[in-house]
Amino acid sequence: MGIVRKNNDNGIVFLDFETSGMSPEQGDRAIEIGAVLIKNGAIVDHFQSLMNPGMRINTFIEDFTGISNEMLLEAPAAEEVMGQFFEFIADYPLVAHNAAFDQRFLDAELGRISKERDQNFGCSLLISRRVYPDAPDHKLETLIRYKGLSVGTFHRALADSEMTARLWLQMVADLQETYGLKEVPFELMQQLE
């Protein structure tokens, strides 16, 4: 049995996958997972691992992510990583930028190890369209620069998950300031999608 936590501490897991392609339905696989756990506005834990998908990735993906086939050969099996990640996410709500993409890969990779998540997913991309309608676009990199937040290495899973968390916290702060709200819980953010 995995770690069991009750979500009474305002914890949220922000996650990001790097993948071999766009669609797990077409046989694409996750090659890296990165995630941070935020509690009360601060990063308190993180998870990162390359994942050996049991297949070669093409040179476009190698160039795009900086993850090589050689790196993946030395990585732990995707099934092992996903078992550990399932314990990490426990019952915390999940957030990703363009969550539909990451949700499909998470569910597909968990399905390979006969696991299923039951927590809700929030999408920082969809929410950002409502909170920042005047942004040049709503890509993660654009929004990070638009709000003057610290920048990491884009298209690496841990850095992207950290930047998604920073963006989320900024959106919460901006909503609090604009509307005089004391708290902006996850459920309220989800309603903005």
Secondary structure, 3 states (H helix, E strand, C coil): CCCCCCCCCCCEEEEEEEECCCCHHHCCCEEEEEEEEEECCEEEEEEEEECECCCCCCHHHHHHHCCCHHHHHHCCEHHHHHHHHHHHHCCCCEEECCHHHHHHHHHHHHHHCCCCCCCCEEEHHHHHHHHCCCCCCCCHHHHHHHCCCCCCCCCCHHHHHHHHHHHHHHHHHHHHHHHCCCCCCHHHHHHCC
